[in-house]
Amino acid sequence: MHPDKVDRAKLERLVDLPNVGPAMEGDLQSIGIDRPEQLQGRCPLELYQALCVTSGMRQDPCVLDVLMSITCFVDGAPARSWWSYTDERKSRYGAL
């Protein structure tokens, strides 16, 4: 969902989260995440690595940006576009 349309009071499905559409919802479900609250306190890098293992291929680093955006959001941060996390990802995790 586009970050501007997210309603924190109505987080029932993964697609209710900022930057999550049907494809990312499926990716999250493939690693055992079925509800937004399951992301609370989770490490985005660990989620990214689990997704790489489950899919059998290295995921685009932008996927980590999305995971950073949604884990921050469920932990109380405002909804932001995934690309606003790119610089932070690069400084925190370097090249993937």
N, C-alpha and C positions, 0 to 999 in steps of 0.2 A: 504494500500500500504506500502511496505517496506520503511522505512525512507530514505534509500539511493537512492531511485528511485523517490522521490517526486520532482516535479517541481513547485515551488511557482507561476510561471507565468501561469501555466495551472491547476488552481483549479476550475473545473467546477462542479464536482460531489463530493459527500462525500467520495467515494472510492479513490479520488485523494489525500486525506489527509493521513499523516503518521499513520500507525497502524489501518487503517479502511479498513475492507473487507465487503463483502455483508451482513454478519450477523450484524455487528455493524452499517452499513448503515441502515438496517431495524430497529434496536433499536433506532437510532437517529430519524428516520422518525416517529416512534411511539410516540415520545414526541414533534413532530412539527418542527423538524430541517430537512430541505430539501436541504439546500445549505451551503457550507462551510462558507460563510460570516455571516450566522446567528449565528455562534459560537463566533464571535468577542465580547470581553468584558463579556462573560458569565462565571458564576461560575461553575467549574466542579462538586463541591459537590451538588449544586442545580440540575444540570443535572442528576447526579447519583441518587439522591433522587426521581426525577421525573420518571426516568426509573424504579426504584423499585416500585413505586406506580402504574405506568401504566402496568407493567408486573405482578403485584400482588405477587411479591416475591423479597426477598433480592438478589441483584446481587452480584457476586463475587467482592471483593475489587479491583481486577485487572482491572475491568471495569472502576473504578475511575482513575486508572493509565492511561488508554487509554484516558479518557476524559480530564485529566490534560495535556496529551501530545498534544492533538489536539487544546484545547483552548489556550495553550501557543503558539503553532505554528501559529494559525491564528492571534494572537496578536503580532507576529514578532519574536518569538524565533526560533532557528534552529530546523529542524526535528530531533527527537531523538526517540529511541525505547521506548515503553511504560514502560518496566521494569526499565528504568533509572529514573522513577518517583516514584518507590515503596518506597524508604527511605523517600523521601519528603512527600509522602502521609501519611506514618506512623507517621512522626513527626508533620505534620500539623493537621491531622484529628484523629489520634489514631486508636483504634480498631473500626471497623464498625460493 
